[in-house]
Amino acid sequence: MKVLELDKLTEAELNSGRKLPIMEQFYTVQGEGAHTGKAAYFIRIGGCDVGCHWCDVKESWDASIHPLVEVDEVVKNAASYPAKTVVITGGEPLTFNLGYLTQKLKEAGLQVHLETSGAHPFSGQFDWICLSPKKTAPPKPDYYKLANELKVIVYNRHDFDWAIEHAAQVSEQCLLYLQPEWSKREQIMPQIVDFVMNNPSWNISLQSHKYMNIP
């Protein structure tokens, strides 16, 4: 991830969370995990140094190519839609301070969900945290007790061991999901089905938004 070149005022606004590099904002239906099928407003924050080779939004990695946007405007946009759920995603959204954004979203009466690898320090107030650990930058220990949902992307058979390792660290209430990496879905799905049938504490997550041809 490239370092943003900022003047002192803008740097202070970024550090305080009053401005963030926003790649995109859109209203759609959640396609993955525990809240699949629910309408939600998505805020995708630019910037990620985790670097998954199979990432399907690599254009989010470089924070410097995405405009710094006033967070108050982002909240105003989110609150203008009928659904009351907002999903903050990336990139890796916790590259930046999310305290101000989440505070303002909650003041607007919105439920705030987070999708994160857990690789960066935690900030913000959330109603639901989806932890998706990545081998290139494993989660910081605090995330395991915070996670409401553990979502492991399965690219090859070694990822099942990775999933078991991280499931042992989350709370008993945390929901467990395996999700096939999109380009490997036909190859890996039979293995996921077999695993879940033998380990019924796990669930299958599909990128259903891709099947529906929506963002």
MDTraj code that builds the backbone (N, CA, C; nanometers):
import mdtraj as md
import numpy as np

residues = "MET LYS VAL LEU GLU LEU ASP LYS LEU THR GLU ALA GLU LEU ASN SER GLY ARG LYS LEU PRO ILE MET GLU GLN PHE TYR THR VAL GLN GLY GLU GLY ALA HIS THR GLY LYS ALA ALA TYR PHE ILE ARG ILE GLY GLY CYS ASP VAL GLY CYS HIS TRP CYS ASP VAL LYS GLU SER TRP ASP ALA SER ILE HIS PRO LEU VAL GLU VAL ASP GLU VAL VAL LYS ASN ALA ALA SER TYR PRO ALA LYS THR VAL VAL ILE THR GLY GLY GLU PRO LEU THR PHE ASN LEU GLY TYR LEU THR GLN LYS LEU LYS GLU ALA GLY LEU GLN VAL HIS LEU GLU THR SER GLY ALA HIS PRO PHE SER GLY GLN PHE ASP TRP ILE CYS LEU SER PRO LYS LYS THR ALA PRO PRO LYS PRO ASP TYR TYR LYS LEU ALA ASN GLU LEU LYS VAL ILE VAL TYR ASN ARG HIS ASP PHE ASP TRP ALA ILE GLU HIS ALA ALA GLN VAL SER GLU GLN CYS LEU LEU TYR LEU GLN PRO GLU TRP SER LYS ARG GLU GLN ILE MET PRO GLN ILE VAL ASP PHE VAL MET ASN ASN PRO SER TRP ASN ILE SER LEU GLN SER HIS LYS TYR MET ASN ILE PRO".split()
xyz = np.array([
    [0.0837, -0.1188, 0.0000],
    [0.0000, 0.0000, 0.0000],
    [0.0871, 0.1236, 0.0000],
    [0.0600, 0.2175, -0.0918],
    [0.1392, 0.3390, -0.0972],
    [0.0992, 0.4326, 0.0157],
    [0.1977, 0.5083, 0.0645],
    [0.1726, 0.6061, 0.1694],
    [0.1097, 0.7290, 0.1060],
    [0.0042, 0.7801, 0.1671],
    [-0.0604, 0.8998, 0.1150],
    [0.0269, 1.0212, 0.1404],
    [0.0410, 1.1060, 0.0382],
    [0.1148, 1.2301, 0.0524],
    [0.0144, 1.3401, 0.0843],
    [0.0234, 1.3954, 0.2057],
    [-0.0803, 1.4851, 0.2548],
    [-0.0201, 1.6115, 0.3125],
    [-0.0991, 1.7220, 0.3049],
    [-0.0585, 1.8403, 0.3798],
    [-0.0961, 1.8173, 0.5263],
    [-0.0479, 1.9032, 0.6138],
    [-0.0654, 1.8794, 0.7574],
    [-0.2114, 1.8781, 0.7989],
    [-0.2936, 1.9656, 0.7408],
    [-0.4341, 1.9700, 0.7763],
    [-0.5039, 1.8416, 0.7349],
    [-0.4805, 1.7982, 0.6126],
    [-0.5452, 1.6766, 0.5634],
    [-0.4966, 1.5546, 0.6404],
    [-0.3679, 1.5533, 0.6749],
    [-0.3140, 1.4416, 0.7524],
    [-0.3826, 1.4330, 0.8882],
    [-0.4079, 1.5482, 0.9502],
    [-0.4765, 1.5500, 1.0799],
    [-0.6190, 1.4983, 1.0656],
    [-0.6858, 1.5355, 0.9544],
    [-0.8225, 1.4889, 0.9309],
    [-0.8260, 1.3383, 0.9079],
    [-0.7256, 1.2862, 0.8378],
    [-0.7171, 1.1425, 0.8135],
    [-0.6911, 1.0683, 0.9446],
    [-0.5973, 1.1178, 1.0230],
    [-0.5638, 1.0521, 1.1490],
    [-0.6814, 1.0531, 1.2467],
    [-0.7622, 1.1572, 1.2416],
    [-0.8787, 1.1660, 1.3299],
    [-0.9962, 1.0863, 1.2762],
    [-0.9854, 1.0421, 1.1510],
    [-1.0931, 0.9673, 1.0887],
    [-1.2008, 1.0529, 1.0260],
    [-1.1806, 1.1838, 1.0189],
    [-1.2820, 1.2726, 0.9613],
    [-1.2803, 1.2699, 0.8088],
    [-1.1719, 1.2230, 0.7510],
    [-1.1636, 1.1956, 0.6081],
    [-1.1061, 1.0558, 0.5902],
    [-1.1527, 0.9858, 0.4875],
    [-1.1033, 0.8517, 0.4586],
    [-1.0932, 0.8330, 0.3076],
    [-0.9972, 0.7507, 0.2619],
    [-0.9882, 0.7218, 0.1186],
    [-1.0982, 0.6243, 0.0780],
    [-1.1987, 0.6744, 0.0128],
    [-1.3152, 0.5939, -0.0212],
    [-1.3047, 0.5463, -0.1660],
    [-1.2998, 0.4161, -0.1839],
    [-1.2965, 0.3592, -0.3184],
    [-1.4343, 0.3635, -0.3825],
    [-1.5361, 0.3238, -0.3048],
    [-1.6721, 0.3248, -0.3577],
    [-1.7719, 0.3144, -0.2435],
    [-1.8938, 0.3600, -0.2714],
    [-2.0079, 0.3460, -0.1814],
    [-2.1256, 0.3005, -0.2670],
    [-2.2030, 0.2036, -0.2171],
    [-2.3144, 0.1562, -0.2985],
    [-2.4157, 0.0821, -0.2111],
    [-2.5381, 0.0850, -0.2569],
    [-2.6489, 0.0168, -0.1894],
    [-2.6773, -0.1124, -0.2638],
    [-2.6795, -0.2233, -0.1916],
    [-2.6948, -0.3531, -0.2567],
    [-2.7502, -0.4545, -0.1566],
    [-2.7306, -0.5810, -0.1858],
    [-2.7687, -0.6901, -0.0969],
    [-2.6419, -0.7627, -0.0535],
    [-2.6271, -0.7845, 0.0753],
    [-2.5101, -0.8573, 0.1259],
    [-2.5075, -0.9956, 0.0629],
    [-2.3920, -1.0322, 0.0071],
    [-2.3824, -1.1584, -0.0643],
    [-2.3122, -1.2695, 0.0106],
    [-2.2515, -1.2397, 0.1267],
    [-2.1673, -1.3385, 0.1933],
    [-2.2006, -1.3512, 0.3414],
    [-2.1700, -1.4679, 0.3961],
    [-2.1710, -1.4868, 0.5404],
    [-2.3082, -1.4872, 0.6055],
    [-2.3094, -1.4517, 0.7325],
    [-2.4284, -1.4672, 0.8162],
    [-2.5440, -1.3782, 0.7746],
    [-2.5154, -1.2671, 0.7087],
    [-2.6208, -1.1714, 0.6718],
    [-2.6522, -1.1744, 0.5225],
    [-2.6195, -1.2840, 0.4579],
    [-2.6501, -1.3004, 0.3158],
    [-2.7980, -1.2732, 0.2892],
    [-2.8226, -1.1963, 0.1837],
    [-2.9597, -1.1699, 0.1424],
    [-3.0207, -1.0450, 0.2011],
    [-2.9502, -0.9761, 0.2907],
    [-3.0038, -0.8567, 0.3538],
    [-2.9552, -0.7314, 0.2808],
    [-3.0455, -0.6370, 0.2616],
    [-3.0080, -0.5093, 0.2004],
    [-2.9118, -0.4338, 0.2918],
    [-2.8113, -0.3702, 0.2325],
    [-2.7122, -0.2972, 0.3114],
    [-2.6417, -0.1932, 0.2256],
    [-2.5942, -0.0896, 0.2911],
    [-2.5132, 0.0125, 0.2253],
    [-2.3670, -0.0217, 0.2508],
    [-2.2900, -0.0354, 0.1434],
    [-2.1497, -0.0732, 0.1548],
    [-2.0598, 0.0486, 0.1403],
    [-1.9621, 0.0565, 0.2276],
    [-1.8574, 0.1588, 0.2203],
    [-1.7249, 0.0855, 0.2046],
    [-1.6643, 0.0980, 0.0878],
    [-1.5361, 0.0301, 0.0632],
    [-1.4229, 0.1310, 0.0767],
    [-1.3378, 0.1077, 0.1751],
    [-1.2259, 0.1977, 0.2033],
    [-1.1018, 0.1481, 0.1310],
    [-1.0335, 0.2389, 0.0620],
    [-0.9115, 0.2037, -0.0094],
    [-0.7935, 0.1868, 0.0847],
    [-0.7007, 0.0989, 0.0450],
    [-0.5799, 0.0761, 0.1223],
    [-0.5752, -0.0629, 0.1826],
    [-0.4742, -0.1409, 0.1441],
    [-0.4559, -0.2733, 0.2024],
    [-0.3125, -0.3189, 0.1798],
    [-0.2483, -0.3660, 0.2853],
    [-0.1130, -0.4195, 0.2741],
    [-0.1088, -0.5685, 0.3052],
    [-0.2266, -0.6332, 0.3080],
    [-0.2317, -0.7768, 0.3363],
    [-0.1903, -0.8566, 0.2134],
    [-0.2384, -0.8165, 0.0962],
    [-0.1864, -0.8679, -0.0304],
    [-0.2210, -1.0111, -0.0655],
    [-0.3476, -1.0511, -0.0517],
    [-0.3873, -1.1865, -0.0923],
    [-0.3785, -1.1997, -0.2445],
    [-0.3096, -1.3021, -0.2931],
    [-0.2874, -1.3138, -0.4372],
    [-0.4176, -1.3363, -0.5129],
    [-0.5206, -1.3903, -0.4456],
    [-0.6480, -1.4175, -0.5116],
    [-0.7508, -1.3059, -0.4920],
    [-0.7113, -1.1965, -0.4325],
    [-0.8033, -1.0858, -0.4037],
    [-0.8761, -1.0412, -0.5311],
    [-1.0083, -1.0215, -0.5206],
    [-1.0853, -0.9796, -0.6371],
    [-1.1103, -0.8286, -0.6409],
    [-1.0496, -0.7548, -0.5478],
    [-1.0564, -0.6081, -0.5521],
    [-0.9160, -0.5498, -0.5300],
    [-0.8215, -0.5952, -0.6107],
    [-0.6843, -0.5471, -0.5958],
    [-0.6717, -0.3973, -0.6204],
    [-0.7672, -0.3423, -0.6939],
    [-0.7656, -0.1979, -0.7172],
    [-0.7895, -0.1194, -0.5887],
    [-0.8281, -0.1882, -0.4829],
    [-0.8471, -0.1210, -0.3538],
    [-0.7158, -0.1058, -0.2769],
    [-0.6118, -0.1765, -0.3164],
    [-0.4908, -0.1823, -0.2350],
    [-0.4228, -0.0478, -0.2170],
    [-0.4144, 0.0293, -0.3233],
    [-0.3389, 0.1555, -0.3222],
    [-0.4300, 0.2682, -0.2735],
    [-0.4133, 0.3069, -0.1489],
    [-0.4993, 0.4111, -0.0914],
    [-0.4837, 0.5440, -0.1633],
    [-0.3668, 0.5683, -0.2223],
    [-0.3386, 0.6993, -0.2810],
    [-0.4190, 0.7281, -0.4070],
    [-0.4772, 0.6262, -0.4682],
    [-0.5539, 0.6503, -0.5911],
    [-0.7023, 0.6734, -0.5625],
    [-0.7414, 0.6672, -0.4364],
    [-0.8816, 0.6872, -0.4013],
    [-0.8984, 0.8205, -0.3285],
    [-1.0046, 0.8939, -0.3610],
    [-1.0203, 1.0291, -0.3049],
    [-1.0443, 1.0276, -0.1553],
    [-0.9852, 1.1255, -0.0883],
    [-1.0150, 1.1449, 0.0538],
    [-1.1493, 1.2159, 0.0641],
    [-1.2434, 1.1527, 0.1292],
    [-1.3812, 1.2009, 0.1339],
    [-1.4179, 1.2381, 0.2766],
    [-1.4938, 1.3469, 0.2902],
    [-1.5443, 1.3870, 0.4217],
    [-1.6371, 1.2779, 0.4762],
    [-1.6067, 1.2287, 0.5940],
    [-1.6858, 1.1209, 0.6534],
    [-1.8302, 1.1635, 0.6767],
    [-1.8526, 1.2897, 0.7108],
    [-1.9896, 1.3356, 0.7317],
    [-2.0742, 1.3171, 0.6064],
    [-2.0139, 1.3329, 0.4883],
    [-2.0854, 1.3126, 0.3625],
    [-2.1147, 1.1642, 0.3403],
    [-2.0197, 1.0798, 0.3790],
    [-2.0401, 0.9355, 0.3670],
    [-2.1577, 0.8917, 0.4534],
    [-2.1652, 0.9414, 0.5744],
    [-2.2737, 0.9064, 0.6659],
    [-2.4071, 0.9561, 0.6116],
    [-2.4082, 1.0764, 0.5584],
    [-2.5303, 1.1318, 0.4995],
    [-2.5805, 1.0432, 0.3865],
    [-2.4885, 0.9963, 0.3018],
    [-2.5253, 0.9064, 0.1924],
    [-2.5845, 0.7763, 0.2458],
    [-2.5171, 0.7179, 0.3434],
    [-2.5612, 0.5893, 0.3990],
    [-2.7005, 0.5991, 0.4600],
    [-2.7257, 0.7103, 0.5291],
    [-2.8526, 0.7276, 0.5991],
    [-2.9688, 0.7570, 0.5044],
    [-2.9405, 0.7849, 0.3790],
    [-3.0458, 0.8212, 0.2836],
    [-3.1168, 0.7005, 0.2237],
    [-3.0666, 0.5788, 0.2527],
    [-3.1253, 0.4566, 0.1961],
    [-3.2159, 0.3883, 0.2984],
    [-3.3116, 0.3075, 0.2501],
    [-3.4081, 0.2484, 0.3435],
    [-3.3514, 0.1474, 0.4414],
    [-3.2507, 0.0711, 0.4020],
    [-3.1931, -0.0282, 0.4936],
    [-3.1142, 0.0410, 0.6037],
    [-3.1111, -0.0191, 0.7194],
    [-3.0428, 0.0401, 0.8343],
    [-2.9118, -0.0304, 0.8673],
    [-2.8611, -0.1090, 0.7723],
    [-2.7331, -0.1775, 0.7922],
    [-2.6287, -0.1190, 0.6991],
    [-2.5119, -0.0910, 0.7550],
    [-2.3971, -0.0426, 0.6782],
    [-2.2841, -0.1419, 0.6959],
    [-2.2215, -0.1805, 0.5854],
    [-2.1071, -0.2715, 0.5892],
    [-1.9823, -0.1943, 0.5506],
    [-1.8846, -0.1925, 0.6395],
    [-1.7564, -0.1273, 0.6114],
    [-1.6575, -0.2354, 0.5703],
    [-1.6037, -0.2191, 0.4501],
    [-1.5154, -0.3206, 0.3948],
    [-1.3986, -0.2534, 0.3241],
    [-1.3176, -0.3328, 0.2539],
    [-1.2024, -0.2748, 0.1877],
    [-1.1631, -0.3536, 0.0649],
    [-1.0326, -0.3516, 0.0312],
    [-0.9186, -0.3145, 0.1128],
    [-0.9234, -0.3773, 0.2522],
    [-0.8421, -0.3177, 0.3362],
    [-0.8453, -0.3496, 0.4788],
    [-0.8862, -0.2219, 0.5510],
    [-1.0142, -0.2113, 0.5887],
    [-1.0647, -0.0839, 0.6422],
    [-0.9942, -0.0355, 0.7676],
    [-0.9457, -0.1277, 0.8509],
    [-0.8821, -0.0851, 0.9753],
    [-0.7363, -0.0442, 0.9567],
    [-0.6960, -0.0253, 0.8321],
    [-0.5721, 0.0472, 0.8051],
    [-0.5841, 0.1891, 0.8622],
    [-0.7087, 0.2368, 0.8719],
    [-0.7357, 0.3735, 0.9145],
    [-0.8226, 0.3748, 1.0397],
    [-0.8273, 0.4892, 1.1043],
    [-0.9066, 0.5085, 1.2258],
    [-1.0557, 0.5150, 1.1887],
    [-1.1329, 0.4203, 1.2353],
    [-1.2756, 0.4158, 1.2035],
    [-1.3642, 0.4652, 1.3178],
    [-1.3028, 0.5244, 1.4189],
    [-1.3791, 0.5713, 1.5338],
    [-1.4833, 0.6758, 1.4977],
    [-1.4435, 0.7773, 1.4231],
    [-1.5351, 0.8858, 1.3897],
    [-1.6452, 0.8368, 1.2967],
    [-1.6097, 0.7595, 1.1938],
    [-1.7082, 0.7074, 1.0989],
    [-1.8150, 0.6246, 1.1699],
    [-1.7722, 0.5309, 1.2526],
    [-1.8706, 0.4430, 1.3176],
    [-1.9542, 0.5175, 1.4210],
    [-1.8941, 0.6137, 1.4896],
    [-1.9697, 0.6948, 1.5848],
    [-2.0834, 0.7680, 1.5143],
    [-2.0509, 0.8291, 1.4002],
    [-2.1512, 0.9063, 1.3275],
    [-2.2568, 0.8158, 1.2640],
    [-2.2179, 0.6993, 1.2163],
    [-2.3151, 0.6050, 1.1615],
    [-2.4135, 0.5596, 1.2689],
    [-2.3636, 0.5331, 1.3883],
    [-2.4511, 0.4884, 1.4960],
    [-2.5395, 0.6024, 1.5460],
    [-2.4872, 0.7235, 1.5460],
    [-2.5700, 0.8385, 1.5819],
    [-2.6839, 0.8571, 1.4821],
    [-2.6619, 0.8138, 1.3589],
    [-2.7654, 0.8216, 1.2557],
    [-2.8637, 0.7054, 1.2640],
    [-2.8470, 0.6179, 1.3636],
    [-2.9394, 0.5079, 1.3853],
    [-2.9125, 0.3857, 1.2994],
    [-2.7889, 0.3710, 1.2534],
    [-2.7541, 0.2617, 1.1628],
    [-2.6814, 0.1493, 1.2363],
    [-2.7046, 0.0266, 1.1906],
    [-2.6298, -0.0894, 1.2379],
    [-2.5003, -0.0966, 1.1571],
    [-2.3882, -0.1117, 1.2254],
    [-2.2589, -0.1034, 1.1571],
    [-2.1887, -0.2388, 1.1600],
    [-2.1631, -0.2933, 1.0426],
    [-2.0936, -0.4210, 1.0276],
    [-1.9540, -0.3953, 0.9716],
    [-1.8601, -0.4813, 1.0088],
    [-1.7211, -0.4700, 0.9649],
    [-1.6745, -0.6000, 0.9028],
    [-1.6028, -0.5890, 0.7913],
    [-1.5332, -0.7032, 0.7321],
    [-1.3837, -0.6729, 0.7374],
    [-1.3073, -0.7555, 0.8084],
    [-1.1660, -0.7257, 0.8322],
    [-1.0825, -0.8516, 0.8405],
    [-0.9547, -0.8353, 0.8079],
    [-0.8581, -0.9440, 0.8259],
    [-0.8046, -0.9465, 0.9687],
    [-0.8238, -0.8358, 1.0411],
    [-0.7727, -0.8270, 1.1774],
    [-0.6242, -0.7983, 1.1862],
    [-0.5652, -0.7560, 1.0758],
    [-0.4190, -0.7382, 1.0719],
    [-0.3729, -0.6048, 1.1306],
    [-0.4649, -0.5110, 1.1497],
    [-0.4288, -0.3778, 1.1984],
    [-0.4964, -0.3500, 1.3324],
    [-0.4499, -0.2490, 1.4057],
    [-0.5113, -0.2175, 1.5349],
    [-0.6604, -0.1877, 1.5208],
    [-0.7356, -0.2278, 1.6215],
    [-0.8814, -0.2127, 1.6186],
    [-0.9221, -0.0704, 1.6542],
    [-1.0235, -0.0205, 1.5844],
    [-1.0851, 0.1076, 1.6194],
    [-1.2304, 0.1042, 1.5738],
    [-1.3163, 0.1786, 1.6428],
    [-1.4546, 0.1902, 1.6013],
    [-1.5533, 0.1162, 1.6902],
    [-1.6822, 0.1352, 1.6590],
    [-1.7932, 0.0725, 1.7304],
    [-1.8756, -0.0075, 1.6294],
    [-1.8918, -0.1357, 1.6540],
    [-1.9568, -0.2213, 1.5553],
    [-2.0631, -0.3094, 1.6205],
    [-2.1667, -0.3370, 1.5414],
    [-2.2713, -0.4284, 1.5840],
    [-2.2427, -0.5708, 1.5381],
    [-2.1573, -0.5850, 1.4362],
    [-2.1230, -0.7177, 1.3846],
    [-1.9838, -0.7119, 1.3244],
    [-1.8988, -0.8061, 1.3633],
    [-1.7623, -0.8108, 1.3107],
    [-1.7393, -0.9456, 1.2436],
    [-1.7106, -0.9402, 1.1149],
    [-1.6724, -1.0592, 1.0394],
    [-1.5209, -1.0598, 1.0268],
    [-1.4579, -1.1571, 1.0893],
    [-1.3130, -1.1721, 1.0842],
    [-1.2776, -1.2738, 0.9768],
    [-1.1968, -1.2305, 0.8810],
    [-1.1544, -1.3198, 0.7728],
    [-1.0016, -1.3247, 0.7717],
    [-0.9425, -1.4163, 0.8477],
    [-0.7965, -1.4182, 0.8650],
    [-0.7226, -1.4566, 0.7378],
    [-0.6111, -1.3901, 0.7149],
    [-0.5301, -1.4149, 0.5962],
    [-0.3890, -1.4586, 0.6375],
    [-0.3329, -1.5530, 0.5629],
    [-0.2020, -1.6096, 0.5986],
    [-0.0894, -1.5073, 0.5861],
    [-0.1037, -1.4116, 0.4954],
    [0.0017, -1.3133, 0.4746],
    [0.0148, -1.2148, 0.5897],
    [-0.0931, -1.1997, 0.6692],
    [-0.0910, -1.1078, 0.7833],
    [-0.1976, -1.1520, 0.8825],
    [-0.1670, -1.2495, 0.9686],
    [-0.2664, -1.3052, 1.0614],
    [-0.3256, -1.2004, 1.1545],
    [-0.4433, -1.2274, 1.2092],
    [-0.5091, -1.1311, 1.2975],
    [-0.4311, -1.1046, 1.4255],
    [-0.4479, -0.9842, 1.4765],
    [-0.3981, -0.9533, 1.6096],
    [-0.4852, -1.0258, 1.7125],
    [-0.4286, -1.0667, 1.8251],
    [-0.5010, -1.1522, 1.9202],
    [-0.6357, -1.0993, 1.9655],
    [-0.6506, -0.9670, 1.9813],
    [-0.7750, -0.9108, 2.0333],
    [-0.8961, -0.9416, 1.9457],
    [-0.8735, -0.9660, 1.8186],
    [-0.9865, -0.9829, 1.7273],
    [-1.0663, -1.1099, 1.7537],
    [-1.0026, -1.2116, 1.8061],
    [-1.0722, -1.3385, 1.8235],
    [-1.1896, -1.3273, 1.9197],
    [-1.1755, -1.2504, 2.0252],
    [-1.2852, -1.2353, 2.1216],
    [-1.3915, -1.1379, 2.0718],
    [-1.3570, -1.0560, 1.9721],
    [-1.4510, -0.9586, 1.9189],
    [-1.5360, -1.0141, 1.8051],
    [-1.4877, -1.1169, 1.7384],
    [-1.5517, -1.1651, 1.6160],
    [-1.6877, -1.2277, 1.6426],
    [-1.7865, -1.1839, 1.5673],
    [-1.9186, -1.2487, 1.5666],
    [-1.9244, -1.3596, 1.4626],
    [-1.8351, -1.3486, 1.3650],
    [-1.8369, -1.4395, 1.2506],
    [-1.6922, -1.4603, 1.2051],
    [-1.6552, -1.5849, 1.1833],
    [-1.5246, -1.6188, 1.1275],
    [-1.5477, -1.6720, 0.9866],
    [-1.4894, -1.6052, 0.8881],
    [-1.5089, -1.6459, 0.7484],
    [-1.3721, -1.6749, 0.6867],
    [-1.3505, -1.8012, 0.6552],
    [-1.2215, -1.8425, 0.5982],
    [-1.2407, -1.8706, 0.4498],
    [-1.1577, -1.8069, 0.3694],
    [-1.1608, -1.8288, 0.2246],
    [-1.0777, -1.9523, 0.1932],
    [-1.1374, -2.0458, 0.1211],
    [-1.0695, -2.1716, 0.0901],
    [-1.0217, -2.1692, -0.0549],
    [-0.8898, -2.1685, -0.0690],
    [-0.8256, -2.1693, -0.2006],
    [-0.7662, -2.3058, -0.2319],
    [-0.7179, -2.3733, -0.1278],
    [-0.6621, -2.5074, -0.1447],
    [-0.6862, -2.5874, -0.0163],
    [-0.6478, -2.7138, -0.0160],
    [-0.6797, -2.8027, 0.0965],
    [-0.6121, -2.7599, 0.2268],
    [-0.5015, -2.6865, 0.2185],
    [-0.4334, -2.6418, 0.3401],
    [-0.5170, -2.5394, 0.4177],
    [-0.6108, -2.4757, 0.3487],
    [-0.6926, -2.3748, 0.4149],
    [-0.7900, -2.4357, 0.5156],
    [-0.8168, -2.5632, 0.5058],
    [-0.9019, -2.6273, 0.6071],
    [-0.8282, -2.6329, 0.7412],
    [-0.6994, -2.6620, 0.7385],
    [-0.6197, -2.6601, 0.8621],
    [-0.6136, -2.5187, 0.9193],
    [-0.5991, -2.4211, 0.8305],
    [-0.5973, -2.2798, 0.8708],
    [-0.7293, -2.2428, 0.9386],
    [-0.8397, -2.2904, 0.8833],
    [-0.9711, -2.2630, 0.9399],
    [-0.9842, -2.3223, 1.0800],
    [-0.9425, -2.4466, 1.0964],
    [-0.9509, -2.5131, 1.2271],
    [-0.8664, -2.4394, 1.3305],
    [-0.7487, -2.3962, 1.2901],
    [-0.6583, -2.3226, 1.3802],
    [-0.7243, -2.1969, 1.4344],
    [-0.7920, -2.1229, 1.3495],
    [-0.8520, -1.9965, 1.3927],
    [-0.9854, -2.0172, 1.4634],
    [-1.0577, -2.1202, 1.4260],
    [-1.1834, -2.1492, 1.4952],
    [-1.1593, -2.1824, 1.6418],
    [-1.0437, -2.2383, 1.6726],
    [-1.0111, -2.2742, 1.8105],
    [-0.9883, -2.1513, 1.8978],
    [-0.9758, -2.0339, 1.8362],
    [-0.9422, -1.9132, 1.9110],
    [-1.0589, -1.8167, 1.9287],
    [-1.1671, -1.8370, 1.8543],
    [-1.2813, -1.7466, 1.8677],
    [-1.3751, -1.7962, 1.9777],
    [-1.4737, -1.7148, 2.0126],
    [-1.5673, -1.7533, 2.1177],
    [-1.6620, -1.8629, 2.0691],
    [-1.7293, -1.9277, 2.1631],
    [-1.8246, -2.0325, 2.1275],
    [-1.9435, -1.9771, 2.0499],
    [-1.9722, -1.8495, 2.0672],
    [-2.0863, -1.7876, 2.0004],
    [-2.0540, -1.7452, 1.8567],
    [-1.9279, -1.7435, 1.8221],
    [-1.8859, -1.6978, 1.6895],
    [-1.9331, -1.7979, 1.5831],
    [-1.9961, -1.7471, 1.4772],
    [-2.0414, -1.8320, 1.3676],
    [-1.9255, -1.8622, 1.2741],
    [-1.9198, -1.9848, 1.2244],
    [-1.8060, -2.0305, 1.1441],
    [-1.8490, -2.0532, 0.9998],
    [-1.7732, -1.9936, 0.9062],
    [-1.8051, -2.0058, 0.7643],
    [-1.6807, -2.0401, 0.6823],
    [-1.7007, -2.1276, 0.5855],
    [-1.6015, -2.1545, 0.4826],
    [-1.6567, -2.1014, 0.3507],
    [-1.5725, -2.0298, 0.2780],
    [-1.6171, -1.9715, 0.1508],
    [-1.5171, -2.0050, 0.0410],
    [-1.5618, -2.0666, -0.0672],
    [-1.4676, -2.0994, -0.1748],
    [-1.4155, -1.9735, -0.2429],
    [-1.2866, -1.9697, -0.2694],
    [-1.2315, -1.8616, -0.3513],
    [-1.2947, -1.8723, -0.4894],
    [-1.3415, -1.7613, -0.5421],
    [-1.4303, -1.7619, -0.6587],
    [-1.3730, -1.8383, -0.7776],
    [-1.2464, -1.8176, -0.8091],
    [-1.1887, -1.8821, -0.9272],
    [-1.1700, -2.0325, -0.9086],
    [-1.1764, -2.0790, -0.7831],
    [-1.1567, -2.2216, -0.7526],
    [-1.2863, -2.2892, -0.7056],
    [-1.3983, -2.2202, -0.7200],
    [-1.5213, -2.2676, -0.6564],
    [-1.5643, -2.4060, -0.7050],
    [-1.5521, -2.4337, -0.8328],
    [-1.5971, -2.5642, -0.8831],
    [-1.5050, -2.6759, -0.8352],
    [-1.3780, -2.6448, -0.8255],
    [-1.2798, -2.7444, -0.7812],
    [-1.2892, -2.7700, -0.6311],
    [-1.3078, -2.6624, -0.5545],
    [-1.2957, -2.6739, -0.4092],
    [-1.4291, -2.7025, -0.3402],
    [-1.5417, -2.6745, -0.4057],
    [-1.6710, -2.6890, -0.3391],
    [-1.6986, -2.8310, -0.2882],
    [-1.6694, -2.9362, -0.3647],
    [-1.6940, -3.0704, -0.3088],
    [-1.6173, -3.0961, -0.1794],
    [-1.4964, -3.0409, -0.1688],
    [-1.4180, -3.0580, -0.0466],
    [-1.4807, -2.9812, 0.0698],
    [-1.5337, -2.8619, 0.0416],
    [-1.5998, -2.7844, 0.1465],
    [-1.7260, -2.8549, 0.1941],
    [-1.8045, -2.9044, 0.1007],
    [-1.9265, -2.9760, 0.1372],
    [-1.8944, -3.0960, 0.2255],
    [-1.7938, -3.1711, 0.1872],
    [-1.7536, -3.2882, 0.2658],
    [-1.7073, -3.2468, 0.4051],
    [-1.6294, -3.1394, 0.4125],
    [-1.5789, -3.0919, 0.5412],
    [-1.6940, -3.0504, 0.6326],
    [-1.7895, -2.9739, 0.5794],
    [-1.9009, -2.9241, 0.6606],
    [-1.9899, -3.0395, 0.7071],
    [-2.0092, -3.1376, 0.6219],
    [-2.0913, -3.2524, 0.6617],
    [-2.0265, -3.3317, 0.7744],
    [-1.8941, -3.3298, 0.7794],
    [-1.8221, -3.3988, 0.8858],
    [-1.7911, -3.3091, 1.0052],
    [-1.8096, -3.1786, 0.9861],
    [-1.7831, -3.0809, 1.0926],
    [-1.8995, -2.9812, 1.0945],
    [-2.0155, -3.0219, 1.1468],
    [-2.1375, -2.9424, 1.1318],
    [-2.1419, -2.8117, 1.2095],
    [-2.0387, -2.7809, 1.2849],
    [-2.0332, -2.6473, 1.3457],
    [-1.9996, -2.5409, 1.2406],
    [-1.9534, -2.5853, 1.1259],
    [-1.9204, -2.4949, 1.0156],
    [-2.0374, -2.4805, 0.9199],
    [-2.0418, -2.3637, 0.8533],
    [-2.1420, -2.3340, 0.7513],
    [-2.0702, -2.2980, 0.6208],
    [-2.1442, -2.2996, 0.5122],
    [-2.0883, -2.2603, 0.3826],
    [-2.1370, -2.1207, 0.3470],
    [-2.0436, -2.0355, 0.3090],
    [-2.0747, -1.9030, 0.2568],
    [-2.0427, -1.9015, 0.1076],
    [-2.1343, -1.8492, 0.0299],
    [-2.1118, -1.8324, -0.1139],
    [-2.1138, -1.6841, -0.1480],
    [-2.0400, -1.6462, -0.2504],
    [-2.0468, -1.5075, -0.2976],
    [-2.1712, -1.4945, -0.3851],
    [-2.2861, -1.4952, -0.3181],
    [-2.4128, -1.5018, -0.3904],
    [-2.4383, -1.3782, -0.4754],
    [-2.3772, -1.2644, -0.4385],
    [-2.3945, -1.1434, -0.5194],
    [-2.3378, -1.1614, -0.6603],
    [-2.2349, -1.2471, -0.6725],
    [-2.1786, -1.2720, -0.8046],
    [-2.2733, -1.3579, -0.8882],
    [-2.3402, -1.4509, -0.8236],
    [-2.4405, -1.5296, -0.8964],
    [-2.5592, -1.4436, -0.9386],
    [-2.5895, -1.3416, -0.8570],
    [-2.7026, -1.2530, -0.8870],
    [-2.6647, -1.1369, -0.9782],
    [-2.5337, -1.1254, -1.0080],
    [-2.4839, -1.0172, -1.0936],
    [-2.5163, -0.8795, -1.0373],
    [-2.4908, -0.8644, -0.9056],
    [-2.5059, -0.7356, -0.8401],
    [-2.3743, -0.7020, -0.7725],
    [-2.3525, -0.5744, -0.7384],
    [-2.2253, -0.5353, -0.6742],
    [-2.2007, -0.6077, -0.5425],
])
top = md.Topology()
chain = top.add_chain()
for i, resn in enumerate(residues, 1):
    res = top.add_residue(resn, chain, resSeq=i)
    for name in ("N", "CA", "C"):
        top.add_atom(name, md.element.get_by_symbol(name[0]), res)
traj = md.Trajectory(xyz[None], top)
